Amino acid sequence: METKSFNACVQETIQKYWDRDGLSDYGVQTFQYKDVARIIEKLHIILEASGVRHGDKVAICGRNSSRWGIAFFATLTYGAVAVPILHEFHPEQIHDIVNHSEAKLLFVGDQVWPKLNADKMPHLEGIFGNSSDEYTLLVGRTEKVRYARENLNRLFGAKYPMNFRARDIHYYEDKPDELAVLNYTSGTTSNSKGVMIPFRALWSNYAFAVDVLGHIMGPGDKVLSMLPMAHMYGMAFEFIYEFLHGVHVHFLSKTPSPAVLLSAFADLKPKLVVAVPLIIEKIVRKAVLPKLQTPAVRLALRTPFLRDRVKAEVCHKLQQAFGGNFYEIIVGGAAFSQDIETVLHDIGFNYTVGYGTTECAPIISYSDWSTFKPGSCGRPVVRMEVRIDSPDPQNVIGEILTRGTNVMLGYYKNEEATAAILDEDGWYHTGDLGVMDAEGNIFIKGRSKNMLLGASGQNIYPEEIEDKLGSLPFVSECVVIQKGEHLYGLVYTDPEEAKAAKLSAAMLEAQMEENRIELNKIVPSYCRLHAIRLMPEEFEKTPKRSIKRYLYMDYPV
């Protein structure tokens, strides 16, 4: 595939598919490519009249929607830097990211705006609603911003007095190493992790997807976008690739419960399914495992001449649960349950597991389902090198290192963090541990970053929750773990402190429940604890007094 600017791909796509359906809010409204182009042009007029210059930051925060995606493309094609913010972040975290990124404008969804305080984002020059047809001006702090919004239709009419046509589009020509997206991996900026993603990484991820998926899906096909677009996994492979390849993207704004997903899959019959492990595991446990555990099926699986037929039937039913029209399901974002993967492989289900990080926008490795090796996460993708920092990469676990076109520029305003993770030879140190076989298949053996993944694809950093939990009464030490879709707090209380306060065991349990309620008020919804469990003794620690977290990941709750 010929190397070209990312914005050139956007421009050519819109012109090519002008009269086709491009983006839909599932069950609500649909935008054709020409509609997207017209709205982008109006947003360009707003940006220009507001005094936004090339390289300025524009923040976008809200639930997945067509207008979220249009605001994103409008920002990039204007030459500004998009700052996508997860709508589920706590309001203070959103304030922090807006301020840290130095965003000049904010496009915000209806569900988020009532929770925010504009006074805590003093450097914003304007805040626009991202849900209405006309991008309502919510806060205008400069005359330029107010003028831009109040005169938008007049300015658009003056620019295109006859008609707005495909040939009128002329987008900003980006350069490969120019900053395109500032993506925050966390809601806190105390240790800033604003990942600086260049245009070359966006283009490279798109070109990779065209290479491996372009032959199996295209114009007329549909995809269900259910992962948060504020994270690179959903943004790259449920939105950018599909839109630039003529595929009709349907945004699922509801919580992706099994019932909601099964209904949407049956209706849309998507050509590709991109998901995190918890979503797949929920559906498999609901649609497959009960069938495999009935006495009749268990008996059939032990009967040689029936076994293959039963597996084929179960596989077919699971494929129908996902709409029955998909080429493969790509699973990524976190470790896949070994039990579920074993079941899927055993019945011949068309799934594959990829590997990536925000810092690589996101793809590092992938294999087509037909060549995928179970237990792995594929092989290094085109334009990316991978090596294991180990004397024997096939047998001795080492850190996974990667370099190539997809790798970030660094962390925004955090040279120390950048230097710690990007070495002088360009290798990005992922912090993940693994081995790689002779064919190049990567097997992840541990995640030293400790990141967890929410059911809808949200990044969960347990240390941030632990920091808040540790400040609550009678919490001496704590670890946050994940069981299925729930988070649990494991807490050790100093017995001398409890004794001095004359707390019985029952009173201590009640105090922990109070702590849980208080904690859940100040963290995002996907970071809330389902329960707190008291530990009988101190956590085991390393010589540096760090808790050996891995010992407690399977602690019975």
Rosetta blueprint (number, residue, H / E / L):
1 M L
2 E L
3 T L
4 K L
5 S L
6 F H
7 N H
8 A H
9 C H
10 V H
11 Q H
12 E H
13 T H
14 I H
15 Q H
16 K H
17 Y L
18 W L
19 D L
20 R L
21 D E
22 G E
23 L E
24 S E
25 D E
26 Y L
27 G L
28 V L
29 Q E
30 T E
31 F E
32 Q E
33 Y H
34 K H
35 D H
36 V H
37 A H
38 R H
39 I H
40 I H
41 E H
42 K H
43 L H
44 H H
45 I H
46 I H
47 L H
48 E H
49 A H
50 S L
51 G L
52 V L
53 R L
54 H L
55 G L
56 D L
57 K E
58 V E
59 A E
60 I E
61 C E
62 G L
63 R L
64 N L
65 S L
66 S H
67 R H
68 W H
69 G H
70 I H
71 A H
72 F H
73 F H
74 A H
75 T H
76 L H
77 T H
78 Y H
79 G L
80 A L
81 V E
82 A E
83 V E
84 P E
85 I E
86 L L
87 H L
88 E L
89 F L
90 H L
91 P H
92 E H
93 Q H
94 I H
95 H H
96 D H
97 I H
98 V H
99 N H
100 H H
101 S H
102 E L
103 A E
104 K E
105 L E
106 L E
107 F E
108 V E
109 G L
110 D L
111 Q L
112 V L
113 W H
114 P H
115 K H
116 L L
117 N L
118 A H
119 D H
120 K H
121 M L
122 P L
123 H L
124 L L
125 E L
126 G E
127 I E
128 F E
129 G E
130 N L
131 S L
132 S L
133 D L
134 E L
135 Y L
136 T L
137 L E
138 L E
139 V E
140 G E
141 R L
142 T L
143 E H
144 K H
145 V H
146 R H
147 Y H
148 A H
149 R H
150 E H
151 N L
152 L H
153 N H
154 R H
155 L H
156 F H
157 G H
158 A H
159 K H
160 Y L
161 P L
162 M L
163 N L
164 F L
165 R L
166 A H
167 R H
168 D H
169 I L
170 H L
171 Y L
172 Y L
173 E L
174 D L
175 K L
176 P L
177 D L
178 E L
179 L E
180 A E
181 V E
182 L E
183 N E
184 Y E
185 T L
186 S L
187 G L
188 T L
189 T L
190 S L
191 N L
192 S L
193 K L
194 G E
195 V E
196 M E
197 I E
198 P E
199 F H
200 R H
201 A H
202 L H
203 W H
204 S H
205 N H
206 Y H
207 A H
208 F H
209 A H
210 V H
211 D H
212 V H
213 L H
214 G L
215 H L
216 I L
217 M L
218 G L
219 P L
220 G L
221 D L
222 K E
223 V E
224 L E
225 S E
226 M L
227 L L
228 P L
229 M L
230 A L
231 H L
232 M H
233 Y H
234 G H
235 M H
236 A H
237 F H
238 E H
239 F H
240 I H
241 Y H
242 E H
243 F H
244 L H
245 H L
246 G L
247 V L
248 H E
249 V E
250 H E
251 F E
252 L L
253 S L
254 K L
255 T L
256 P L
257 S L
258 P H
259 A H
260 V H
261 L H
262 L H
263 S H
264 A H
265 F H
266 A H
267 D H
268 L H
269 K L
270 P L
271 K L
272 L E
273 V E
274 V E
275 A E
276 V L
277 P H
278 L H
279 I H
280 I H
281 E H
282 K H
283 I H
284 V H
285 R H
286 K H
287 A H
288 V L
289 L H
290 P H
291 K H
292 L H
293 Q L
294 T L
295 P H
296 A H
297 V H
298 R H
299 L H
300 A H
301 L H
302 R L
303 T L
304 P H
305 F H
306 L H
307 R H
308 D H
309 R H
310 V H
311 K H
312 A H
313 E H
314 V H
315 C H
316 H H
317 K H
318 L H
319 Q H
320 Q H
321 A H
322 F L
323 G L
324 G L
325 N L
326 F L
327 Y L
328 E L
329 I E
330 I E
331 V E
332 G L
333 G L
334 A L
335 A L
336 F L
337 S L
338 Q H
339 D H
340 I H
341 E H
342 T H
343 V H
344 L H
345 H H
346 D H
347 I L
348 G L
349 F L
350 N L
351 Y E
352 T E
353 V E
354 G L
355 Y E
356 G E
357 T L
358 T H
359 E H
360 C H
361 A L
362 P L
363 I E
364 I E
365 S E
366 Y E
367 S L
368 D L
369 W L
370 S L
371 T L
372 F L
373 K L
374 P L
375 G L
376 S L
377 C L
378 G L
379 R E
380 P E
381 V L
382 V L
383 R L
384 M E
385 E E
386 V E
387 R E
388 I E
389 D E
390 S L
391 P L
392 D L
393 P L
394 Q L
395 N L
396 V L
397 I L
398 G E
399 E E
400 I E
401 L E
402 T E
403 R E
404 G E
405 T L
406 N L
407 V L
408 M L
409 L L
410 G E
411 Y E
412 Y L
413 K L
414 N L
415 E H
416 E H
417 A H
418 T H
419 A H
420 A H
421 I H
422 L E
423 D L
424 E L
425 D L
426 G L
427 W L
428 Y E
429 H E
430 T E
431 G E
432 D E
433 L E
434 G E
435 V E
436 M E
437 D L
438 A L
439 E L
440 G L
441 N L
442 I E
443 F E
444 I E
445 K E
446 G E
447 R E
448 S L
449 K L
450 N L
451 M L
452 L E
453 L E
454 G L
455 A L
456 S L
457 G L
458 Q L
459 N E
460 I E
461 Y L
462 P H
463 E H
464 E H
465 I H
466 E H
467 D H
468 K H
469 L H
470 G L
471 S L
472 L L
473 P L
474 F L
475 V L
476 S L
477 E E
478 C E
479 V E
480 V E
481 I E
482 Q E
483 K E
484 G L
485 E L
486 H E
487 L E
488 Y E
489 G E
490 L E
491 V E
492 Y E
493 T L
494 D L
495 P H
496 E H
497 E H
498 A H
499 K H
500 A H
501 A L
502 K L
503 L L
504 S L
505 A H
506 A H
507 M H
508 L H
509 E H
510 A H
511 Q H
512 M H
513 E H
514 E H
515 N H
516 R H
517 I H
518 E H
519 L H
520 N H
521 K H
522 I H
523 V L
524 P L
525 S H
526 Y H
527 C H
528 R L
529 L E
530 H E
531 A E
532 I E
533 R E
534 L E
535 M L
536 P L
537 E L
538 E L
539 F L
540 E L
541 K E
542 T L
543 P L
544 K L
545 R L
546 S L
547 I E
548 K L
549 R H
550 Y H
551 L H
552 Y H
553 M L
554 D L
555 Y L
556 P L
557 V L
